[in-house]
Amino acid sequence: MIVGERMNEGALLYVGIWDDIGPLSAWVFRLISVIFGRSQLALQILGLLLFFFQIFYINYISLKHKMFNENNYLPALFYGILGLTFFNIITLSPQLLGLTFVLISMNNLFIHIETRNKTDGNLLNIGLYIGIASLFYLPYIIMIFIHLISLIFFTNTIQRRYLLLVYGFGIPMIICWMIYFWHGNTDEFFGNYLHSLIISDTKNYLTYRSISILLGTTVILFAISILKILSGFGFTVFQVRIQKIMFFSALVSLLIFLFYTDKDGYSLIIFFPWVAFYLSHFFLSIKKSYKRELTFLVYFLSIILLYFGIAYKAFNIQNYITIDSLIVNSAIEINEYADKKILVLGPDITPYYFAKQATPYFNWNLSEDQLTQLDFYDNLEAINKNIRSDMPEYIIDQIGLAPKLFNKIPLIGAEYKLLETGIYKRVKSSS
C-alpha cells in the first residue's frame, strides 16, 4: 500500500522510494492505490479473484495434458483447500501475482515436452513468462533452471532454441532496465532490486514451529504421495516426466522460501501448485472409496479447524501458532503524527499505518548502509539531498540514529525538536 501510494505522489520506484518489491507488483499496487486507496479489503478481494483464476488454470492444465490416469478435478480442489491453510494466504501479494505466470510457463513447457512438433515460439514464450514472473517477484527467476533441466533431459531441443528461451527470459528484464537507463538510475535499479537476489533480508513473521503445525498434515501426505509414485507403476512416460518436474519445482520453491521469502502465510502459496498435484495422486492411489472419503474428510477438517481456530483463537491455538508480529495494532492512537509525512529510522514500518511516507528511505535493509555510515562525505551528501527533497514533518527514531544524523548535518537537525523519546517534530523551515 505504501509503495503504491508513494508512486502515485510521483516517486520513481527504487529512486524516490527504496524497496526491493518487483516493478510489475509495484505498478499493480499503484493502480490499486489510485482506485481503492489504502483498502485491505480490496487486496483480499482481488487476491481471491486471482486465486480462483489459478484454481481454474491448474485444472485446465491437468485435464489438457492428462496428468492422471483418469480425468478429475482434484488438483483444483486441493489448491483451493490449501488456500485455507492460513488467513492471509489469499491476499494480493507479489508471490501470488508472479505465480500466475509461473503456471502459464509450466503449461507451455508441458506442451513442448508433449508435442513432437517443437516450435520456436513456444520456447520464446516459456522464457518470456518466467521473465515476467520475476518482475513481479524476483526469486521466481530461479524457476528458469527447472525449465532448462526439463528441456535437457526430457526433450531433444536443439541448441538454437535454448538461446530463444534465454532471449525470451531476458526481454522483460532488459525493457525494465532500459526505463531506468533512460532516467539515469541504473545503479538504483541494480542496488535496490537485483541486488536483493544476492543479499536477502527475510523476516520471520511465523516461526518454523507455527509453519510445521499449519503444514504438518499436508507435508506428511505430500511425502507419502512421492513414495507411492516412486514405487508405483501404470503411468505413461509423459506423466512420469511431469511428476519429476513437479517434484523439482517443489524443491526450488523450498529453496526460495528458505532463503528469499518472508516467513508468512502469503509466502506459502509458492508450494501449493506442486503440493496439490501430489495430493491428488495420493488420494487417487487409495482404491477403496470409503477409505478415500474418510481420509479426505480428516484432512479437510484439520485444515478448517486450524483456519477458524486461528481466526477465533479457539483450542488455545494461540499458544502454538503466534501471529502477533503479523498484526498491526490499529487500536493505538498516535495523534501526534497521524496523517502526516514521516521518516522512520528503523525496521518497524508500523508508524506508516497512521501516516504517510517521506524521503526515499522506506526499506530499512536497503537504507541502513547509507543512513548509518555517516563518516563518508558522499553518504552525507546523498542523505542531505534525499531528506531535503521531501522533508518529513516527523522523524520516528527507533534505533537512536537521529542525534548522530543531526550532529553530522546540523542544518537539518536545527529544524527538528525532540517531543518525546524517539519522536522529532519539524518546527521551522530553512531559509
C-alpha positions as CSV (number, residue, x, y, z in Angstrom):
1,M,0.0,0.0,0.0
2,I,2.8,2.4,1.0
3,V,4.8,1.8,-2.2
4,G,1.7,2.3,-4.4
5,E,0.8,5.4,-2.6
6,R,4.3,6.8,-2.8
7,M,4.5,6.1,-6.5
8,N,1.2,8.0,-7.0
9,E,2.9,11.0,-5.5
10,G,5.4,10.9,-8.3
11,A,8.2,8.9,-6.8
12,L,10.1,6.6,-9.1
13,L,10.4,3.1,-7.7
14,Y,13.9,2.4,-6.4
15,V,14.8,6.1,-6.7
16,G,12.1,8.0,-4.9
17,I,11.2,5.1,-2.6
18,W,13.8,2.4,-1.7
19,D,12.3,-1.1,-1.7
20,D,13.0,-4.4,-3.3
21,I,9.5,-5.1,-4.5
22,G,9.2,-6.2,-8.1
23,P,8.4,-3.4,-10.6
24,L,5.3,-5.0,-12.0
25,S,4.0,-5.7,-8.5
26,A,4.6,-2.1,-7.6
27,W,2.7,-0.9,-10.6
28,V,-0.2,-3.1,-9.7
29,F,-0.3,-1.7,-6.1
30,R,0.0,1.8,-7.6
31,L,-3.1,1.2,-9.7
32,I,-4.9,-0.2,-6.7
33,S,-3.9,2.9,-4.7
34,V,-5.4,5.1,-7.4
35,I,-8.7,3.2,-7.4
36,F,-9.1,2.0,-3.8
37,G,-6.6,3.9,-1.7
38,R,-5.5,2.1,1.4
39,S,-8.0,-0.7,1.4
40,Q,-7.1,-4.1,2.8
41,L,-10.5,-5.4,1.6
42,A,-9.5,-4.5,-2.0
43,L,-6.3,-6.6,-1.7
44,Q,-8.3,-9.5,-0.2
45,I,-11.0,-9.4,-2.9
46,L,-8.5,-9.0,-5.8
47,G,-6.3,-11.7,-4.3
48,L,-9.3,-14.0,-4.1
49,L,-10.3,-13.4,-7.8
50,L,-6.7,-14.2,-8.9
51,F,-6.6,-17.3,-6.7
52,F,-9.9,-18.5,-8.3
53,F,-8.3,-17.9,-11.8
54,Q,-5.3,-20.0,-10.7
55,I,-7.7,-22.8,-9.5
56,F,-9.3,-22.8,-12.9
57,Y,-6.0,-22.7,-14.7
58,I,-4.5,-25.6,-12.7
59,N,-7.5,-27.7,-13.5
60,Y,-7.2,-26.7,-17.2
61,I,-3.5,-27.8,-17.3
62,S,-4.4,-31.1,-15.5
63,L,-7.1,-32.0,-18.0
64,K,-5.3,-30.7,-21.1
65,H,-2.2,-32.7,-20.5
66,K,-3.8,-35.8,-18.9
67,M,-1.6,-35.7,-15.9
68,F,-3.5,-38.5,-14.3
69,N,-4.8,-41.9,-15.5
70,E,-8.4,-40.6,-15.1
71,N,-9.8,-37.2,-15.6
72,N,-10.6,-35.4,-12.3
73,Y,-10.8,-32.0,-10.6
74,L,-8.7,-32.9,-7.6
75,P,-5.8,-30.5,-8.3
76,A,-8.2,-27.6,-8.4
77,L,-9.9,-28.9,-5.2
78,F,-6.7,-29.3,-3.2
79,Y,-5.3,-26.0,-4.4
80,G,-8.5,-24.3,-3.1
81,I,-8.3,-26.2,0.2
82,L,-4.6,-25.3,0.6
83,G,-5.6,-21.6,0.3
84,L,-7.4,-22.0,3.6
85,T,-4.2,-23.1,5.4
86,F,-3.7,-19.6,6.8
87,F,-5.8,-16.4,6.9
88,N,-3.6,-14.2,4.7
89,I,-2.6,-16.6,2.0
90,I,-5.3,-15.5,-0.4
91,T,-4.3,-11.8,-0.5
92,L,-2.8,-9.9,-3.4
93,S,0.9,-10.3,-2.9
94,P,3.9,-10.3,-5.3
95,Q,4.2,-14.1,-4.8
96,L,0.6,-14.7,-5.8
97,L,0.9,-12.3,-8.8
98,G,4.1,-13.9,-10.1
99,L,2.9,-17.4,-9.6
100,T,0.2,-16.9,-12.3
101,F,2.9,-16.5,-14.9
102,V,5.0,-19.4,-13.5
103,L,1.9,-21.6,-14.1
104,I,1.5,-20.3,-17.6
105,S,5.1,-21.0,-18.3
106,M,4.6,-24.6,-17.0
107,N,1.8,-25.1,-19.4
108,N,4.0,-24.1,-22.3
109,L,6.7,-26.4,-21.0
110,F,4.4,-29.4,-20.9
111,I,3.2,-28.5,-24.4
112,H,6.8,-28.5,-25.7
113,I,7.6,-31.8,-24.0
114,E,4.4,-33.5,-25.1
115,T,4.3,-32.5,-28.8
116,R,6.6,-33.7,-31.4
117,N,6.2,-30.5,-33.4
118,K,8.6,-28.3,-31.4
119,T,8.2,-24.6,-32.3
120,D,10.5,-21.6,-31.7
121,G,7.5,-19.6,-30.4
122,N,6.9,-22.0,-27.6
123,L,10.4,-21.7,-26.2
124,L,10.3,-18.0,-26.5
125,N,7.0,-17.9,-24.5
126,I,8.4,-20.1,-21.8
127,G,11.3,-17.7,-21.2
128,L,9.1,-14.7,-21.5
129,Y,6.6,-15.8,-18.9
130,I,9.3,-16.6,-16.4
131,G,10.9,-13.2,-17.0
132,I,7.5,-11.6,-16.4
133,A,7.1,-13.6,-13.2
134,S,10.5,-12.4,-11.9
135,L,9.4,-8.8,-12.4
136,F,6.5,-9.5,-10.0
137,Y,8.7,-11.4,-7.6
138,L,12.4,-11.7,-8.3
139,P,13.1,-15.1,-6.7
140,Y,10.9,-16.7,-9.4
141,I,13.9,-16.1,-11.6
142,I,15.3,-19.4,-10.2
143,M,12.4,-21.3,-11.9
144,I,14.2,-20.9,-15.2
145,F,16.6,-23.7,-14.1
146,I,13.6,-26.1,-13.8
147,H,12.7,-25.4,-17.4
148,L,16.3,-25.7,-18.7
149,I,16.8,-29.0,-16.9
150,S,13.5,-30.3,-18.1
151,L,14.3,-29.4,-21.7
152,I,17.8,-31.0,-21.5
153,F,16.6,-34.3,-20.0
154,F,13.1,-34.8,-21.5
155,T,13.4,-33.3,-25.0
156,N,15.8,-33.2,-27.9
157,T,15.6,-29.4,-28.2
158,I,18.3,-28.0,-30.5
159,Q,20.8,-25.6,-29.1
160,R,19.5,-22.6,-31.0
161,R,16.2,-22.9,-29.2
162,Y,17.8,-22.7,-25.8
163,L,19.1,-19.3,-26.9
164,L,15.5,-18.4,-27.7
165,L,14.5,-19.4,-24.2
166,V,17.2,-17.2,-22.7
167,Y,16.3,-14.4,-25.1
168,G,12.6,-14.5,-24.1
169,F,13.6,-14.7,-20.4
170,G,15.7,-11.6,-20.8
171,I,13.3,-9.4,-22.7
172,P,11.2,-8.2,-19.7
173,M,14.3,-7.5,-17.6
174,I,16.0,-5.6,-20.4
175,I,12.9,-3.5,-21.0
176,C,12.8,-2.7,-17.3
177,W,16.5,-1.9,-17.2
178,M,16.1,0.4,-20.2
179,I,13.5,2.5,-18.4
180,Y,15.9,3.1,-15.6
181,F,18.8,3.7,-18.0
182,W,16.7,6.4,-19.7
183,H,16.2,8.1,-16.4
184,G,19.9,7.7,-15.5
185,N,19.1,5.5,-12.4
186,T,20.5,2.1,-13.3
187,D,22.6,2.0,-10.1
188,E,19.4,2.2,-8.1
189,F,17.7,-0.5,-10.2
190,F,20.6,-2.9,-9.6
191,G,21.2,-1.9,-6.0
192,N,17.6,-1.9,-4.7
193,Y,16.1,-4.7,-6.9
194,L,18.5,-7.1,-8.5
195,H,20.9,-7.0,-5.5
196,S,18.2,-8.5,-3.3
197,L,18.8,-11.8,-5.1
198,I,22.3,-11.9,-3.7
199,I,21.6,-10.4,-0.3
200,S,18.1,-11.0,1.1
201,D,16.8,-9.9,4.4
202,T,13.8,-12.1,5.3
203,K,11.5,-11.6,8.3
204,N,10.1,-14.5,10.4
205,Y,6.5,-13.4,10.9
206,L,5.7,-17.0,11.6
207,T,8.1,-19.3,13.5
208,Y,9.1,-22.6,11.9
209,R,7.1,-24.3,14.7
210,S,4.0,-22.5,13.6
211,I,4.6,-23.4,10.0
212,S,5.1,-27.0,10.9
213,I,1.7,-27.1,12.7
214,L,0.0,-25.4,9.8
215,L,1.5,-27.7,7.1
216,G,2.2,-30.8,9.2
217,T,-0.6,-32.9,7.8
218,T,0.0,-31.6,4.2
219,V,3.7,-32.4,4.3
220,I,3.1,-35.9,5.6
221,L,0.6,-36.6,2.8
222,F,2.9,-35.0,0.3
223,A,5.8,-37.2,1.4
224,I,3.6,-40.4,1.2
225,S,2.5,-39.4,-2.2
226,I,6.0,-39.1,-3.5
227,L,6.9,-42.5,-2.1
228,K,3.8,-44.1,-3.7
229,I,4.6,-42.6,-7.1
230,L,8.2,-43.7,-7.0
231,S,7.3,-47.2,-6.1
232,G,4.2,-47.4,-8.4
233,F,3.6,-48.3,-12.0
234,G,1.0,-47.7,-14.6
235,F,1.9,-44.2,-15.6
236,T,2.8,-43.1,-19.2
237,V,6.3,-41.7,-20.0
238,F,4.9,-38.2,-20.2
239,Q,3.1,-38.5,-16.8
240,V,6.4,-39.6,-15.2
241,R,8.1,-36.7,-16.7
242,I,5.5,-34.3,-15.3
243,Q,5.9,-36.0,-11.9
244,K,9.6,-35.3,-11.9
245,I,9.1,-31.7,-13.0
246,M,6.6,-31.1,-10.2
247,F,9.0,-32.6,-7.6
248,F,11.9,-30.4,-8.6
249,S,9.6,-27.4,-8.7
250,A,8.7,-28.1,-5.1
251,L,12.4,-28.3,-4.2
252,V,13.1,-25.0,-5.9
253,S,10.1,-23.5,-4.1
254,L,11.5,-24.7,-0.8
255,L,14.8,-23.0,-1.7
256,I,13.0,-19.8,-2.4
257,F,11.1,-20.0,0.8
258,L,14.1,-20.7,3.0
259,F,16.4,-18.0,1.6
260,Y,14.3,-15.3,-0.1
261,T,10.8,-15.2,1.3
262,D,9.4,-13.7,4.5
263,K,8.1,-16.5,6.7
264,D,4.5,-15.5,6.4
265,G,1.2,-17.0,5.2
266,Y,1.2,-15.4,1.8
267,S,4.6,-16.9,1.1
268,L,3.3,-20.4,1.4
269,I,1.5,-20.0,-1.9
270,I,4.6,-20.8,-3.8
271,F,4.4,-24.5,-2.7
272,F,0.7,-25.1,-3.4
273,P,0.5,-25.9,-7.2
274,W,3.1,-28.7,-6.8
275,V,1.6,-30.0,-3.5
276,A,-1.9,-30.0,-4.9
277,F,-0.6,-32.2,-7.8
278,Y,0.9,-34.8,-5.4
279,L,-2.1,-34.7,-3.0
280,S,-4.3,-35.6,-6.0
281,H,-2.0,-38.6,-6.7
282,F,-2.2,-39.7,-3.1
283,F,-6.0,-39.7,-2.9
284,L,-6.3,-41.4,-6.4
285,S,-4.0,-44.1,-5.1
286,I,-6.5,-45.1,-2.4
287,K,-8.5,-47.7,-4.1
288,K,-11.4,-48.2,-1.7
289,S,-13.8,-45.3,-1.9
290,Y,-14.8,-45.3,1.8
291,K,-11.1,-45.0,2.9
292,R,-10.6,-42.3,0.3
293,E,-13.6,-40.3,1.6
294,L,-12.7,-40.8,5.2
295,T,-9.0,-39.7,4.7
296,F,-10.2,-36.6,2.8
297,L,-12.7,-35.7,5.5
298,V,-10.0,-35.9,8.2
299,Y,-7.6,-33.8,6.1
300,F,-10.2,-31.2,5.2
301,L,-11.4,-30.9,8.8
302,S,-7.8,-30.5,10.1
303,I,-7.3,-27.5,7.7
304,I,-10.7,-25.9,8.5
305,L,-10.2,-26.3,12.3
306,L,-6.8,-24.7,12.1
307,Y,-8.1,-21.9,10.0
308,F,-11.0,-21.0,12.2
309,G,-9.1,-21.8,15.4
310,I,-6.6,-19.1,14.5
311,A,-9.3,-16.6,13.5
312,Y,-11.3,-17.0,16.7
313,K,-8.4,-18.1,19.0
314,A,-10.1,-21.4,19.8
315,F,-8.5,-24.5,21.2
316,N,-5.8,-22.4,22.8
317,I,-4.2,-22.4,19.4
318,Q,-2.5,-19.0,20.1
319,N,-0.2,-20.9,22.4
320,Y,1.2,-22.8,19.5
321,I,0.8,-20.5,16.5
322,T,1.8,-16.9,17.3
323,I,0.6,-14.3,14.9
324,D,1.2,-11.1,16.9
325,S,4.0,-9.9,14.6
326,L,1.7,-10.1,11.6
327,I,-1.0,-7.8,13.0
328,V,-0.7,-4.0,13.0
329,N,-2.3,-2.8,16.2
330,S,-4.7,-0.2,14.7
331,A,-6.3,0.5,18.0
332,I,-3.3,2.5,19.1
333,E,-4.0,6.2,18.6
334,I,-0.9,8.2,17.6
335,N,-2.5,11.6,17.2
336,E,0.9,13.4,17.1
337,Y,1.8,12.3,13.6
338,A,-1.4,10.8,12.2
339,D,-1.9,11.7,8.5
340,K,1.5,13.5,8.5
341,K,4.6,12.8,6.3
342,I,7.1,10.9,8.4
343,L,10.5,9.2,8.2
344,V,11.0,6.1,10.2
345,L,14.6,5.3,11.2
346,G,14.5,1.6,11.9
347,P,13.0,-1.7,10.7
348,D,9.4,-1.4,12.1
349,I,7.2,0.2,9.5
350,T,4.1,0.2,11.8
351,P,4.0,4.0,12.1
352,Y,3.2,4.3,8.4
353,Y,-0.2,2.8,9.2
354,F,-1.1,6.1,10.7
355,A,1.0,8.4,8.4
356,K,2.5,8.9,5.0
357,Q,6.0,8.1,3.9
358,A,8.5,10.8,3.2
359,T,12.0,10.6,1.7
360,P,13.2,7.5,-0.3
361,Y,14.2,5.7,2.9
362,F,11.5,3.1,3.3
363,N,13.0,-0.4,3.3
364,W,15.4,-0.4,6.3
365,N,17.6,-3.2,4.9
366,L,18.3,-1.0,1.8
367,S,18.5,2.3,3.7
368,E,20.7,1.2,6.6
369,D,24.0,1.2,4.9
370,Q,23.7,4.9,3.8
371,L,22.0,6.2,6.9
372,T,24.4,4.6,9.4
373,Q,27.7,5.2,7.5
374,L,28.0,8.8,8.5
375,D,31.7,9.1,8.3
376,F,31.7,9.2,4.5
377,Y,31.1,12.5,2.8
378,D,29.3,11.1,-0.2
379,N,26.8,9.4,2.1
380,L,26.2,12.7,4.0
381,E,25.7,14.5,0.7
382,A,23.2,11.9,-0.5
383,I,21.3,11.9,2.8
384,N,21.0,15.7,2.8
385,K,19.7,15.6,-0.8
386,N,17.2,12.9,-0.1
387,I,15.8,14.4,3.0
388,R,15.7,17.9,1.6
389,S,13.8,16.7,-1.5
390,D,10.9,15.6,0.8
391,M,11.2,17.0,4.3
392,P,9.3,14.8,6.8
393,E,7.1,16.6,9.3
394,Y,8.1,13.9,11.9
395,I,11.0,11.6,12.3
396,I,10.4,8.4,14.2
397,D,13.7,7.2,15.5
398,Q,13.7,3.5,16.6
399,I,17.4,3.0,16.9
400,G,18.8,6.2,18.3
401,L,20.2,7.4,15.0
402,A,18.7,10.9,14.8
403,P,21.2,12.6,17.2
404,K,24.1,11.3,15.2
405,L,22.5,12.3,12.0
406,F,21.7,15.8,13.3
407,N,25.2,16.2,14.5
408,K,26.6,15.4,11.1
409,I,24.1,17.5,9.2
410,P,23.3,20.4,11.7
411,L,21.2,22.4,9.3
412,I,18.7,19.6,9.2
413,G,18.9,19.0,12.9
414,A,18.2,22.7,13.6
415,E,14.7,22.2,12.1
416,Y,13.6,19.4,14.4
417,K,12.6,19.4,18.1
418,L,12.5,16.3,20.3
419,L,8.9,15.8,21.6
420,E,9.4,12.5,23.4
421,T,11.8,9.6,23.2
422,G,12.3,8.7,19.5
423,I,9.9,11.3,18.1
424,Y,11.1,14.5,16.5
425,K,8.9,17.2,15.0
426,R,9.8,19.7,12.4
427,V,9.4,23.2,13.9
428,K,10.9,25.5,11.3
429,S,11.9,25.7,7.7
430,S,15.4,26.6,6.5
431,S,15.5,29.8,4.6
